[in-house]
Every structure is written in structure tokens, then in C-alpha cells.
Amino acid sequence: MSEPVAVTPSSAVITPNIIRYLLQVADEHGVSLDRALRAASLTRAAIDSPALRVSYRQGRAIIEQAVMLVPVPALGLEVGRRQPITASGLLGLAMMSSATLREAVNVGLRFQNLAGSMVRFSSAEEVGALVVTAALRESVSAVGTFLVEEAFANFTRMAHEITVSARPGMVELTHPAGTDAEVYRELFGSAVRFSAPRNAWHVPLAAAHAPLPSADAWTHRDTVAMLEAQTENLVERQELVAVLAVQIEQALPEVLPLAAHARALATSERTLRRRLLEVGASYSGVLDDVRKRLAAELFTSPTLTTAEIAFRLGYRDDRSLRRSTLRWFGSSPAALHATAGRGSNLPRKHETPA
């Protein structure tokens, strides 16, 4: 049995379902997120591509802007409720053909990265209920709240599409109730506990173990086998990007051509470029990500000059480094030195994709 893929913030392995529907909502309200897309090195054409995979960093950068700009209360709920189970593609079919809702939940969590999940979910049977809990990657934030709202709203819609009788018995949310609390109760059709110790979605055990009308053992078996094959490819691609990042870092300050890295990986430049494209990455993107991470470390040193940092990162001159720091952190090298001198963390303009 394959395990869920462990995703790092720079791993481009997530299908962009959330971003696709978020753009739909933003467009309806006359809000352009094109600037956020560009900041994440994405385009609308790329988002529509079935082969695209994005990193958590890319998704977070877009969601941050959307939460600030789109005038929709509980934006995550709106985005989540719009996504039919078919939006998950093959995984949606595997869930629909499951014997029970409990089995459908197991399949959904097992292959959650293939569904575009940006939160880590787990499930357990508690007193009278099947409970799915959400673990966020970072401390309480507007992005985290959005992601939990989106996920639980999506769970509710999918459960209803699989079997009309399946509605959550209760929803727990760690964030406090706002003026839009009634929106949550109307969507979930159940009790909502705000300021709870965890983020959790409950469904009664009777509904979780009831046979599904769309169950089909043969379809379920075949779709799960195909999902397992996709997961194996996902792990291989993720490892490829991680290995390439290590090679780039070890080669700096020399920036080797992609062909040199391909030889080190015992493959051709053409094949390596194609495999990076399949995971939504590129050599320039991985190089940029490595440089940004190293820059964040180097600028904390009080002894290194801008010229020395530029050299270590493989830049030809200080001006190239300046352009990059403005793009990465929204600050010049001089400002970053001053920030480090005061013992503060580097500012974050937006995240750079893998």
C-alpha cells in the first residue's frame, strides 16, 4: 500500500484544483489575481494544463493575495463548495466506486496529494463518528483558515454527492467565530464549534459505514491501481527536484549548464528537462529557489559583503543580486544587511516556486 507523499514547501507535486476554483470566484467579483500568478511564476494557461503541478509555496502566494482582495465572507467555504467530486478526476471515481463512505475517505486521504490537498489530513473513528482532522503546515494564519474552510466545504459536498444522507454531524474550527458564523452553519447544516482545540470534520458512523449506491468493486480496484502508479511517479519526480537542488547548491558559485547536471544523473539534458516540465518545475526555477534559500542565510552574517554574497550565489555582479532580492524579499541588499544587523528576520514579499 502506498503512503501519502511527503511534500516540502518547494515540492511541485500538488494539482492546482484549489487555485482553479479560486480564480473562478475572484473573476466573478471583478478581482484580478494575475499579479499573484506572475509572482508564483504561473499563468492562466498553465493553471488550465492537466499536467501542471504546483508547490505549496506557489499556492500560498496566490491564496494570500486572494484572501486580502476578494470580497467574499469565508472565501474558503465558497471555493470548497464549488468543487464537485469529479474535479478530483480519477480519485473522484475511486471514491465514488468505494463500498462505503468510510472507504471513500480512506482512499481520499491516501491519495490526497493527487487531489490537490495543501493540508495534511488524517482520520479516526471516535464515539459515534468518523472524524477527519486537518494539520496545517504553519501556525494560525489567514491562509491556514482558508485551506481548512475549503477542505471541509469540499468534503461536505463530496459526501453529499456520494450519498445524499451523509452530512457532517459537527465541524470543529480553531479560529474564532466572526460576523459570518451563520454562513458556516448553513453550508454544513450542522453544529459548528469555533475556537476549538482542533480542526475536525465529523460524520456519523452509521452514514460512514452504510453501503454506497455508486459502489463498484471492479472499478474501484482498477482506479486505485492507477492512482498507485501515479503516486509512484510523483515520488520519483519529487526526488528528482530535490536531488537537482542539492547538485546546484554543491556546484555554486559555479552555475553549471543543465547538461552537466543531466550527466551527473546519468540521463540526457532533453530527458531531464522533460521530467522537470512534467512536475511543473524548471531548471531556472530550481536554481532560483536554491539561491533564495541560501541568500536568506547569507544575509544574516554581519561579515559578508554584498559582493561576497553575490559571488557565492553565482551572480556576475551586485546588480543581478539586487534584482533578485527585490523580487524575493521586496528589499535591496543594503536594507537586508540593515535588517540582519538589527537581529530581525528577513522580510518576505512572496515565496518563490521550486
N, C-alpha and C positions, 0 to 999 in steps of 0.2 A: 504493500500500500504506500503510495507516495505521500509525502508530508507537504504542508503548505510551504511555499518558497519563502525563505527569509529575505526580506527586502531591505536594503540600506537606503538612506535618503537619496543617493545618487544613482540607484539601480533603475534603469529604464525598463521595467517589466510590467507596468500596470496599464491595462486597457483604459482608454480615456472616456468611459461612459459618463462619468460624473461631469466632466468638462463639456461634453457634447450637449447634455441637457441644461447645464448651467448657462451656456451660450444662448440656448433657445430662450430661456427665461429672460436673460439680460436683453436680448434683441427685442422681445415683446414690450419691454419697458423703455426702449429707446436708449439703452446704455451700451456703449461700445467697450468691449473687453479686448480689442485688438492690440492695444498698447501692452496689456498684460501678457497676451500671447507672444508678442515680439520679445518681451523681457524673458520669456521662458524658451525662446528660440523655436517657437511654433507658429504655424499659420492655420487658417481655417481649412485650407485644402489638406494639410497634414492631419488635422483632427478628424477629418472625414475618412481617412485611409483605414481600411480594415487591418492593415499590418502595423499601424502605429502602436508603440508602447511608450509611456511617459514615466518619469521618475516622480517620487513623492515631492521632491523639491519643485519640479515644474508645476505639478498640480497645486501645491500650496501657494505658489506665487500668484496663480490665477484666482484661486479662491479668496485670498486676502483682498485683492482688488474688488472682487465681486461683492463681498460682504460689506465693503465700505460704500460702494457705488449703487448697487441695485436696491431700489426702494420697496423691498418685499419683506414683510414680517416673517420671521422664522424661515429664511431663504432655503435652508437645508430641507425643510419639510416639503416645500414646493418642488424642489429639484427631485427629491426622492420619490414623491408620489406620482411623478410623470413617467417614470421608467417602468414599462411592462416587463414581465418576466422574459419575454423574447429579446429584450435589449441585451441580455446576457448570452445570447447566441446558443452555442452548443451546451453550455452549462445550464441554461434555462430549460432546454429539452431534457437534460438528465434529471433536473429537479422535478419537472412535470411528470416524468415517467417513473418516479420513485414510488415505492409501495405505500409509504406514509409520509406525513409532513415531517416527522422526526428524521426519516431517512433523507428527505429533501434538504433539511437543514444540515445534516452531516455532509452531504455532497457539496452544498454551497460553501460551507466553511473549509472543507478540504481543498477546494479549488478556488478560494476567494480571490487570489491574485488575478486569475483569469477573468473574473467578473469585474475587475477594476477597483477592488477594495483598497482604500487608503488607511484603513483601520484594521487592527488585528482582533478577530472575533474568536470566541470560544463558547461552548455550550455545556450545560449540565442539567440533569433532572433534579429539581428541588421539590419541596412539598406541594404536590398538586399542579406543578407547572414545569414546562420545558423553558429554560432561561438561557438566552443568548446575551453574553456580556461583551462590551467593547473596551479595548485597551488602546488608548491614544499614544502616539509617538512622543508627544511633548506635553508639558504642563497645560493647565487650563488656558484656552485661547479661543478667539473667535473662529479660527479655522477648525479647531477641535470640536467646538459646539456645532458648527455647520456639518461636519462629517458624521457626527453621531445622529443628528436630526435626519440627514439624508438617508443614512443606512436604515434607521428604524422605520422611516416612512416607506422606504423601498421594501423592507421585509413585510410590512403590513399589506402593501399592495400585492406582492408576490404570493403571500399566503392566501389572500382572498381570491386570487386568480386560480390557485391550485385547488382550493376547496372553499366554497362560499362561507362555510360555517366557522372557518378559522380566523378569529380576531384576537388581538392581544388582550390578555386579561389585565395586564398592568404594564406601564412603562416607567422606568426609573431614569432620571436625568440628574447629573451632578450640578448643572448650572441652575441658578435661582429662577423662579417664575417671573416673567415680565408682564407687561400690559397685554401681550398677545397669548396668554396662557390658554384661553379658550380655543384658540386655533389648534393647539395640540390635542385637546380633548375631542374636538370634532373630528380630526383626522384619524386618531387612533380608536375612537369610540370606546374608550376605557379610562380607568383611573390613571392619572399621571402624577408621579411623585417628583417634585422639583427639590433641588438641594439634597439629593440622595447621596449615599456614600459610593455609588457606582452607577454606570450607565448600563441598563439592562432592559431587555425586551422579553416579556413573559407571554406564553401561550398555554392554555390549559392542557394537561396531559391527555385528556380524553380526545381533544381535537388533534393533538400531536401524533397519537397512535391510531387514529381512525384511517381506514383504507382510502386511498385517493382515487377518484373516478377516472383520472388520466393515467393510472399506473399501467406500465407495460414492461415486464421483466426483460424481454429481449432488447427493446430499445434502450432501456436503462443500462444494460450490460455493455452494449456497443458504444454508447455515448461516453460512459465512464472510461472505457478503454482508450477512446480518442483523447479524452481530457488528460489521462495519464501520459500519453505520448506528448501532448502539448507542454505539460509540466516539465518533462524531461528536457525538452528543447529549451524551455525557459531557464532552467538551472544552468544548462550549458552556456547559453548566451550571457547570463549574468556573470558567470565565472570568467568568460572571455573578456568582458569590460573591466572586471576587477584586475585580471592579470595584465591587461594592456596598461591600466593606470599605474601599476607597480613598475612596469618596464619604463614608462615615460618618466616617472619620478627618479628612478635609478640613473637614467641617461642624462638628466639635467645637470649642468646648464646647456648641454648639447641637445638640440631638438632634432631627433632623428626622423628621417622620412618614414612614412608608413611602411614602405617596402622593407626597411630594416627590421621593424617590429614583426612583420609577417614572417620573415626568415627565422627570427628567434622563436616563433610559434609554429614553425615547420609547416607553413601554409603560403599561399600566394597572396600578393597585395590585393588582387582582384577579389579573391575569396574572403579575405579579412574585411575589406571594405563592404562587401555584400552582407556579411554576417553582422557587422555593426549597424548597417542600414535596417536589417530585419528587426533589431531590438530598439530602433528609434534613436540610435546613437551615431556619432561620427568621430573621426579621429580628432578633428579640431575641437569638438565639444568635450571629449575626454581630457585632452591637453588643457583646455581652459579650466576644467573642473580641478585638475591637479594643481595648476598654478594658483588658483584662488585659495585652495585649502592651504597650500604652503605659504602664500602671502599672508594669510591670517595669522600664521605662526611667526613668520619672519618679522612682521611689523611690531611684534611685541618686544623685540630685542632692542634695547637702548643703544647698542653699539653698532648696529648695522646701518649704513647709509642707504639712501635711495638707489644710488648707483650699484652698490653691492647686492641689494635685493633684486634689482633688475637683472644683474648678471646671473645670479643663482637661479632665477626663473627662466633663463634662456631668452631674454629680450635683448634686442640690439642696442636700445638706448632707453633713457629715462622717460621719454615722451610716450613710448609704447606702454610702459608700465603705468604711467599716469592715466592713459585712456582706459586701461583695464580696471584700475582701482575705482575710477569714477563709475564705470559700468557695474562693478561688483558691489561696491560699498557706498557709492554716492559721495565719495570723498577723495581728495587728492592725496598723494603720498605724504606731503607736508602735514596735512590735517591728521592723517593716520599716525604719523610719528608723534604728534602732539597728544592725540588721544591715548596712545600707548604710554606716553610719559606721565599721564595723569593716573595710570593704572586702570583705565576703563577698557571694556570690551570694544572690539571694532564695530562700527555701525553696520547695519545690514540694509542695503537698499532693496535687493531681491536676491533670490537664490539662482544659481547657475545650474543648468541641467548637466547630466552626465554626457 
